[in-house]
Structure formats: structure tokens, C-alpha cells
């Protein structure tokens, strides 16, 4: 049996905003030093962190407001929210020419979306442990 722990909403949201801030700082440093051209794999951890932050925010919203996409399972809702955002980001990258100079756009997009969804799944798992109190949960 699980119960929602409402007192954790504020501190968890603050931690998620700190992760988002970290993502922005790391991305700005990477773009300033043109690491996208010299070190293309460097953006994979950034996409994982982005997926984690977005997945954490989606999970926070799920537990705060109880649902996003109707009666779909919890993990599906969180990963779907991040996947939709990630696809939107990839379209934005393509439309603004951020892919200029890259040789394999399809592989980059697949890796980016996979890392986004992996981060979302990890955040969903962690947030479920934070917001639900279970006697057998190692996270609480």
C-alpha cells in the first residue's frame, strides 16, 4: 500500500530546478567551446540530464495533479511526455540549422531521443520512490 507524501513537493521541485539550471550551464559551456563539433558524444549525457529533469517534472506533475494522459500506466505517461518534448526539440534543432556540420543526423537524433527516454525512466523510478511510501522501498 502506498501513500503520497505531500510535504516533499517543494523540496523535490527545487531539486529539479537545480538540475535544469545545471543542464543550461553545461549546454552553454559546450556551445561556447564548440564541443558539438569536436566532441559529438558529449551531448549524450546532456540529453540524459535533460530527460531526467523533464521526466522528474512530469512525475512531479503526475503526483501533484494525479494524471496527465488519462488512464495510461505511470511510466508510460512520464516517458511519453519526455518523448514528445524530445521530438519537439529535435525538430527545433533541424529547423534552426543546429545540425549544420554534422554528418549523421539520423544517428544523432536516435541517440538523443534514447538518452532523453533513459533519463525520463530513471527520473520516473526515483520520483515514484520519493512520492510513495512503501515499507519495502529502498528509496524512502
Steps between C-alpha positions, in 0.01 A plus 500: 500500500634843413418851612604828339740709703383863436771666707760395245357699208684825575845358562474262207398781265793709621739210431353459150552871430862461608542214251343717228742781590791255479382391153491861379846577639657187351335564163622859488857393582486228234369739236747775596796267446345334190503157656217398269751497214807363679328260740160392365447231766515768773135584443377151594540560877337840453198335339488248786496788751236680296284188487552454872397859575197487270403155626534622856279799428245277328503258793467790742196617304363148490510464877392859562205497259451121481513449121604639163379270225195332645521143623832398345757338734726734699832422326336525158367846581835632617703357211235615248511856635880507462488332158259764369725776636811332357346468155404866518860586591638296211263679259618831645865400449430407139295815429761736644796336328665364813578185299727696266837330483379166629541199276250252640184682605287186539745330739528820704123529527457135602770526768354829629149357530628177658693698761197723564280198562762327716525809718120518517473138610764551771321813625163324498643214706667734747197729535270204560723404790504855634129566479363165604578350834535125489631288780718308256628801302878551530460861384299630796 
